[in-house]
Amino acid sequence: MQYRTNPRNGDALSALGFGCMRFTKRGGGIDQEKANREMALALEKGVNYFDTAYIYPGSEVCLGKFMAEYRCRDRINIATKLPQYRINRPGDAERFFAEELERLQTDHVDYYLMHMLNDEQSWSRLCGLGIREWLQEKRAGGQIRNVGFSFHGGTLQFKALLDAFDWDFCQIQFNYLDEHSQAGIDGLDYAHEKGLPVIIMEPLRGGKLAGGLPTAARKVFAAADPDRSPADWGLRWVWNHPQVTVVLSGMNDTSQVEENCRIASEALPNALTGQELSVYADALAAIRKNTRVGCTGCGYCQPCPRGVDIPTCFAAYNTSFSDGMFTGLREYMMCTTLRNVRSNAGLCVKCGKCEQHCPQHIHIRDELDHVKKRLENPIYRIAAWGAKRIMKY
């Protein structure tokens, strides 16, 4: 495992971090035994940074049970997040934090983030409720070792937030598709210049840059190196940046842990050749030709009050352009319609609740209209009618 040093305190952090948002579900909850196997393998291979959040259902509890059973708390840097958007009065932060410590079965958090803190105005609101003093008190007392924030927004807002407080670290979305969007390379450089470790989320765009690439982009990577997977290409691009400290991956299979740990041990800063970098440029051109909605599948827009599975609708919509209408329509039917309770785009009533939480600032209602017009066509309606009749029996 490659380790990168936190310049603020000297922590040796594994280049690969375990993202705890995508644990496998079973029986309405997380499959603890399976998650334990995956986390134990990652720990054995040198991963020492585990990222969770208050709002990830069951995730903090799962991580806490794992650390208690394997007695490995002292080998793990816990990163978790305060749902700052739910803080409405003094005392709320303490209440959430106490609950998180209980879930995690620990007395301190190593890396504590303000979750989805996307603009300076939100930070000012929190400061009016005493969050600055509360964080400083927790940091001084050792209950929080490092204070940071996770961010989805533009470069200017990101830089303003970095200047608004004495942060210990930050977390941004960064991948070869987002080099010049979100905080972007300019934001990454700015944080690095301030001496902050930068944690990377969505290095593969929620899996899109791994298993969700259009055929043309997959062919570009395969032609360059048939033995290297798209996930390998995507992760190496992020680790090529020396400004990056930890790259998070939401692993939910031991094969993913094996592959990602291998790549993390090989991918060094500034290691990509000019020829390899040109491969990314060609793949990007192929991706941008076909992608219509920049959804990462993070799920922050869920649950929809009407039951629309928004990320799945967008994935099928994008597939209909990248891999053809038949493939997209088949995916749409299988994932939203051939089920007891449908979740297709046509259920949307345009309430707008989803758009309040989307980190990518997608105009979800408008895009769902586009999905409906393209995929809920006459062929779909006939197939859906037939499926409904079949499912009655």
matplotlib code that plots the C-alpha trace (Angstrom):
import matplotlib.pyplot as plt

x = [0.0, 1.2, 0.9, 0.8, 1.6, -0.9, 1.3, -0.7, 0.0, 2.2, -0.4, 0.6, -2.7, -3.3, -3.7, -6.8, -9.6, -12.6, -15.9, -18.6, -21.6, -22.1, -22.2, -24.3, -27.8, -29.6, -33.0, -33.6, -30.1, -26.4, -25.0, -22.6, -20.7, -20.0, -19.0, -16.7, -14.9, -14.4, -13.2, -10.9, -9.3, -8.7, -7.2, -4.9, -3.7, -2.9, -6.0, -6.2, -8.8, -12.5, -15.1, -18.7, -21.4, -24.4, -26.9, -25.6, -28.2, -26.5, -23.0, -21.6, -23.1, -21.6, -18.1, -18.4, -19.3, -16.4, -13.9, -15.2, -15.2, -11.7, -10.3, -8.7, -9.8, -6.2, -5.3, -8.1, -8.5, -12.3, -13.8, -17.4, -19.7, -22.0, -25.3, -24.8, -27.9, -29.9, -28.5, -31.1, -30.2, -27.3, -26.8, -27.8, -24.2, -23.4, -26.5, -25.5, -21.9, -22.7, -24.9, -22.2, -19.7, -22.1, -22.7, -19.0, -18.2, -15.4, -14.5, -13.1, -13.2, -10.0, -11.4, -14.7, -16.4, -19.2, -21.2, -22.0, -20.9, -21.2, -21.0, -19.8, -23.4, -24.1, -20.9, -21.9, -25.3, -23.6, -21.2, -24.3, -25.3, -21.9, -20.4, -17.0, -16.6, -17.9, -15.5, -12.5, -13.6, -13.8, -10.5, -8.8, -10.2, -9.1, -12.6, -12.1, -8.5, -9.1, -11.9, -12.8, -15.7, -17.0, -17.9, -20.0, -20.0, -17.9, -14.3, -15.0, -17.3, -14.7, -11.9, -14.1, -14.9, -11.2, -10.5, -13.4, -11.9, -8.7, -9.6, -7.4, -8.5, -11.1, -12.9, -13.9, -15.1, -12.3, -11.8, -10.8, -14.3, -14.5, -11.0, -12.5, -15.9, -16.9, -13.8, -11.7, -8.0, -7.9, -9.5, -7.3, -4.2, -5.5, -6.1, -2.6, -1.0, -2.7, -1.0, -4.3, -4.6, -7.3, -9.5, -11.1, -14.6, -16.2, -12.9, -14.9, -18.0, -20.1, -18.9, -19.6, -15.9, -15.6, -18.5, -20.6, -18.5, -19.9, -18.6, -16.4, -14.6, -14.0, -12.5, -10.1, -8.8, -8.7, -6.7, -4.1, -3.7, -6.1, -4.9, -5.9, -9.5, -11.4, -11.4, -7.6, -7.3, -9.6, -7.9, -4.4, -5.4, -6.4, -3.3, -1.1, -1.8, 0.7, -1.8, -4.2, -3.8, -6.5, -8.8, -12.1, -13.6, -17.0, -16.0, -18.6, -16.9, -13.6, -12.5, -12.8, -10.8, -8.1, -7.9, -8.0, -5.4, -3.1, -3.5, -3.0, 0.4, 1.5, 0.1, 2.6, 2.4, 3.4, 3.9, 1.6, 3.4, 2.4, 1.2, -1.1, -2.4, -3.4, -5.5, -7.6, -8.2, -9.5, -11.7, -13.1, -14.0, -15.9, -17.7, -18.8, -20.2, -22.8, -23.4, -26.6, -27.0, -24.0, -25.5, -23.0, -25.6, -24.7, -28.4, -28.6, -31.8, -33.5, -36.0, -38.4, -41.9, -43.4, -41.0, -39.0, -35.6, -33.8, -30.2, -31.5, -33.6, -30.7, -28.3, -30.7, -31.2, -27.5, -27.2, -29.8, -27.4, -24.1, -25.1, -28.2, -31.9, -32.6, -30.1, -31.2, -34.9, -34.2, -32.3, -35.1, -37.7, -35.8, -34.8, -37.8, -40.9, -40.6, -41.2, -44.1, -43.7, -42.6, -40.0, -40.0, -39.6, -43.3, -44.2, -42.6, -44.9, -42.2, -42.2, -38.5, -37.4, -34.7, -33.1, -32.5, -30.1, -28.3, -24.5, -24.2, -26.9, -28.7, -32.1, -33.7, -37.3, -36.4, -34.1, -36.8, -39.1, -36.4, -36.2, -40.0, -40.2, -37.3, -37.9, -41.6, -42.4, -45.1, -42.9, -42.3, -46.0, -47.0, -44.3, -45.3, -48.9, -48.0, -45.7, -48.5, -50.8, -48.2, -47.3, -50.9, -50.6]
y = [0.0, 3.5, 6.0, 9.8, 12.1, 14.5, 17.7, 19.2, 16.5, 13.8, 11.1, 8.4, 7.9, 5.0, 6.3, 4.2, 4.9, 2.6, 4.4, 3.0, 4.2, 1.2, -1.8, -4.7, -4.7, -7.8, -8.1, -4.4, -3.7, -4.0, -7.5, -7.2, -10.4, -9.6, -6.0, -7.4, -9.6, -6.7, -4.3, -6.9, -7.6, -3.9, -3.5, -6.5, -4.9, -1.6, 0.6, 2.8, 5.4, 4.5, 7.1, 7.1, 9.6, 10.1, 9.9, 6.7, 4.2, 1.7, 2.6, 4.1, 1.2, -1.3, 0.2, 0.4, -3.3, -4.2, -2.3, -3.8, -7.4, -7.1, -4.9, -2.6, 0.9, 1.9, 0.9, 3.0, 6.6, 7.2, 9.9, 10.7, 13.6, 16.0, 16.6, 20.3, 21.0, 19.6, 21.9, 24.5, 25.5, 25.4, 22.0, 20.1, 19.4, 17.9, 15.7, 14.4, 13.9, 12.0, 9.7, 9.1, 8.2, 5.7, 4.2, 3.9, 2.6, 5.1, 8.2, 10.2, 10.8, 11.3, 13.2, 15.0, 16.7, 19.2, 17.2, 18.8, 22.3, 23.9, 27.7, 30.4, 31.4, 28.0, 28.2, 31.7, 30.3, 27.6, 30.1, 32.0, 28.8, 28.4, 25.8, 27.4, 27.5, 23.9, 22.5, 24.3, 22.9, 19.4, 19.7, 21.1, 18.3, 15.5, 14.2, 15.5, 15.2, 17.0, 19.3, 19.5, 19.6, 17.7, 19.9, 19.8, 23.1, 25.5, 26.6, 30.1, 28.9, 26.2, 28.7, 31.1, 28.2, 27.3, 30.9, 31.0, 28.8, 27.1, 23.7, 20.7, 19.0, 18.9, 16.4, 17.0, 15.2, 14.7, 12.5, 12.8, 13.7, 16.5, 18.0, 21.4, 21.1, 21.1, 22.3, 21.1, 21.2, 24.9, 24.1, 21.1, 23.3, 26.0, 23.5, 22.1, 25.5, 26.1, 22.9, 20.9, 17.2, 16.6, 13.5, 12.5, 11.2, 9.9, 9.0, 6.8, 8.9, 6.5, 3.6, 5.3, 5.4, 1.8, -0.3, 2.4, 3.8, 4.0, 1.3, 3.8, 4.9, 1.3, 0.5, 3.5, 2.1, -1.5, -0.6, 1.2, -1.7, -4.7, -5.9, -2.7, -2.2, 1.2, 1.4, 1.0, 3.8, 6.0, 5.5, 6.0, 9.3, 10.6, 9.2, 10.8, 14.1, 14.6, 17.1, 14.2, 12.5, 9.8, 8.4, 6.9, 3.9, 2.5, -1.2, -3.9, -6.9, -8.6, -8.6, -4.8, -4.6, -6.8, -4.8, -1.3, -2.2, -3.5, -0.3, 1.8, 0.1, 0.8, 4.2, 6.9, 10.7, 12.0, 8.4, 8.6, 9.1, 11.6, 8.8, 7.5, 11.0, 11.2, 8.1, 9.9, 12.7, 10.3, 8.5, 11.8, 12.8, 9.5, 9.9, 13.5, 12.7, 10.4, 11.5, 13.6, 13.8, 14.0, 12.0, 10.1, 7.8, 9.1, 8.8, 12.1, 12.9, 9.8, 8.9, 10.5, 11.0, 9.5, 6.6, 7.6, 5.9, 9.0, 7.7, 4.5, 6.5, 8.7, 5.7, 4.1, 7.4, 7.8, 4.2, 4.7, 7.2, 5.5, 1.9, 2.3, 2.7, -1.0, -1.5, 1.7, 0.7, -2.8, -1.4, 1.0, -1.7, -4.1, -1.6, 0.6, -1.1, -4.9, -4.8, -4.8, -1.1, 0.9, 3.7, 5.2, 8.8, 9.2, 9.1, 12.5, 15.3, 18.0, 18.7, 19.7, 18.0, 16.1, 19.2, 20.6, 17.8, 17.1, 17.6, 17.9, 20.7, 18.8, 20.2, 16.8, 17.7, 18.8, 15.8, 13.4, 15.0, 14.1, 10.6, 10.2, 11.5, 9.3, 6.0, 5.9, 5.7, 3.5, 0.4, 1.0, 1.5, -1.7, -3.6, -2.1, -2.9, -6.5, -6.7, -5.4, -8.1, -10.8, -9.7, -10.1, -13.8]
z = [0.0, -0.8, 2.0, 1.7, 4.5, 6.0, 6.0, 8.9, 11.5, 9.9, 9.7, 7.2, 5.4, 2.9, -0.6, -0.9, 1.6, 2.2, 1.3, 3.6, 1.7, -0.6, 1.7, 0.4, 1.8, 3.0, 4.6, 4.9, 6.4, 5.8, 5.3, 8.3, 7.7, 4.1, 5.0, 7.7, 5.2, 2.8, 5.5, 7.1, 3.7, 3.1, 6.6, 6.0, 2.8, 4.5, 4.1, 7.2, 6.3, 6.5, 5.5, 6.6, 7.5, 9.8, 7.0, 5.3, 6.6, 9.0, 7.9, 11.1, 13.1, 10.7, 10.9, 14.7, 15.0, 12.7, 14.8, 18.0, 16.7, 15.1, 17.9, 15.3, 16.3, 16.8, 13.2, 11.6, 10.9, 11.2, 8.9, 9.4, 8.8, 10.7, 8.8, 9.1, 7.0, 9.9, 12.5, 13.4, 17.0, 19.4, 20.8, 17.6, 16.7, 20.1, 19.9, 16.5, 17.4, 20.6, 18.6, 16.1, 18.8, 20.1, 16.7, 16.0, 19.5, 20.0, 22.1, 19.2, 15.5, 13.5, 10.5, 11.1, 8.2, 7.7, 5.3, 1.9, 3.0, -0.4, 0.1, 2.5, 3.4, 4.8, 6.9, 8.2, 9.2, 11.2, 12.8, 14.0, 15.8, 17.5, 15.3, 15.2, 18.9, 19.2, 16.7, 18.3, 21.7, 20.4, 18.6, 21.6, 23.8, 21.4, 20.6, 17.0, 15.7, 12.4, 11.2, 7.5, 5.1, 2.0, -1.0, -4.1, -5.9, -8.0, -7.6, -6.4, -3.6, -2.6, -2.3, -0.3, 2.2, 2.5, 3.6, 6.0, 8.8, 9.9, 8.3, 8.8, 5.5, 2.8, 0.6, -3.0, -6.1, -8.6, -11.6, -15.2, -16.2, -13.5, -13.9, -14.7, -12.9, -9.2, -7.1, -10.0, -10.5, -9.5, -6.2, -5.6, -6.2, -3.9, -1.0, -1.6, -1.5, 1.9, 3.1, 3.4, 2.8, 0.1, 0.2, -3.1, -3.5, -6.7, -8.4, -10.7, -10.8, -8.8, -11.0, -14.3, -15.2, -14.3, -15.6, -17.1, -19.9, -23.4, -25.8, -27.7, -24.5, -23.4, -26.8, -26.4, -23.1, -24.3, -27.4, -25.2, -22.8, -22.9, -19.5, -17.6, -16.6, -16.9, -13.1, -13.1, -15.6, -13.6, -10.3, -11.7, -13.1, -9.7, -7.9, -10.6, -8.8, -5.9, -4.4, -3.6, -0.2, -0.1, -2.8, -1.5, -3.2, -2.2, -2.3, -1.8, -3.1, -2.1, -5.8, -5.8, -2.6, -4.2, -7.4, -5.8, -3.3, -6.0, -8.0, -4.9, -4.3, -7.9, -8.8, -7.9, -8.3, -11.8, -13.1, -16.1, -19.4, -22.1, -24.2, -21.4, -20.8, -24.4, -24.0, -21.4, -23.8, -26.4, -23.9, -22.7, -26.2, -26.6, -23.2, -23.7, -27.1, -25.5, -21.9, -21.5, -17.7, -15.4, -12.6, -10.4, -8.8, -5.3, -4.2, -2.3, -4.3, -2.8, -1.6, -4.0, -2.5, -5.6, -5.7, -8.8, -8.8, -10.2, -10.6, -12.3, -14.7, -15.7, -16.1, -18.5, -20.3, -20.8, -21.9, -24.6, -26.2, -25.5, -26.2, -28.3, -27.7, -27.4, -24.6, -22.8, -23.0, -21.8, -18.8, -18.1, -18.3, -16.1, -13.4, -13.1, -14.5, -14.2, -10.5, -8.0, -7.3, -10.3, -10.1, -13.6, -14.5, -15.5, -11.7, -11.2, -10.1, -10.2, -6.4, -6.6, -3.4, -5.2, -6.6, -3.1, -2.4, -5.7, -5.3, -9.1, -9.3, -12.0, -13.1, -12.2, -13.1, -16.6, -17.1, -16.0, -18.6, -21.2, -19.8, -20.1, -23.6, -24.9, -23.0, -22.1, -25.8, -27.4, -27.3, -23.6, -22.9, -24.7, -22.9, -19.5, -20.1, -20.9, -17.9, -15.6, -16.7, -16.4, -12.9, -11.7, -12.1]

ax = plt.figure().add_subplot(projection="3d")
ax.plot(x, y, z, "-o")
ax.set_aspect("equal")
plt.show()
